[in-house]
Amino acid sequence: GAASFIAAHAAGLQFSAEQVNIQTHKTASGADFYEINPKGNVPTLVLPNGVVLNEGAAVLQYIADQVPAKKLFPSAGSIERYVAINTLNWSLLNYIRASDSYLLQFGQMKLDNN
């Protein structure tokens, strides 16, 4: 969740974030997180059109692709992008394995319509 939050901030995107208790599956406002994301995992990015992205690698790539001029991720179709995806997936998998669930409680973000 934290990486997505940092990436969205670095990208300059307008978004709102809400803390999620992944043990009770309630958001800070009291909503049932399973209603937002049936998988119940974080990070969860709710796009303006209602589409939900809920895997860290996909969320980070989506955020980076919104502002390609900032070069937060290599260009689509480049070998550098595939190497970055490979590294990102490996890193996220190993981070989750090593993390305490407490570190993963900050997870729901909604992009604002602009």
Residue pairs with C-beta under 8 A, 6 or more apart in sequence:
1 20
1 42
1 43
1 104
1 105
1 106
1 107
2 103
2 106
3 43
3 56
3 60
3 92
4 43
4 45
4 56
4 59
4 60
4 63
4 109
5 17
5 43
5 106
5 109
7 59
7 60
7 63
7 64
7 72
8 15
8 63
8 109
8 111
10 70
10 72
11 63
11 64
11 66
11 67
11 70
11 72
12 67
12 70
13 63
13 66
13 67
13 111
14 111
14 112
14 114
15 109
15 110
15 111
15 112
16 109
16 110
16 112
17 106
17 108
17 109
17 110
18 27
18 28
18 29
18 108
18 109
18 110
19 27
19 28
19 105
19 106
19 107
19 108
20 26
20 27
20 28
20 33
20 42
20 44
20 105
20 106
20 107
20 108
21 27
21 105
22 33
22 40
22 41
22 42
22 101
22 104
22 105
22 107
23 101
25 32
25 33
25 34
25 40
26 32
26 33
27 33
27 36
27 108
33 40
33 44
33 108
34 40
36 44
36 46
36 52
36 108
37 44
37 52
37 54
37 108
39 54
41 54
41 55
41 107
42 54
42 104
42 105
42 106
42 107
42 108
43 54
43 56
43 59
43 107
43 108
43 109
44 52
44 53
44 54
44 59
44 107
44 108
44 109
45 52
45 53
45 54
45 59
45 62
45 63
45 109
45 110
45 111
46 52
46 108
46 109
46 110
46 111
47 53
47 62
47 111
48 111
48 112
48 113
53 59
53 62
56 88
56 92
57 85
57 88
57 89
57 92
60 73
60 88
61 73
61 85
61 88
63 72
64 70
64 72
64 73
65 73
65 76
68 75
73 81
73 84
74 80
74 81
74 83
74 84
75 81
96 104
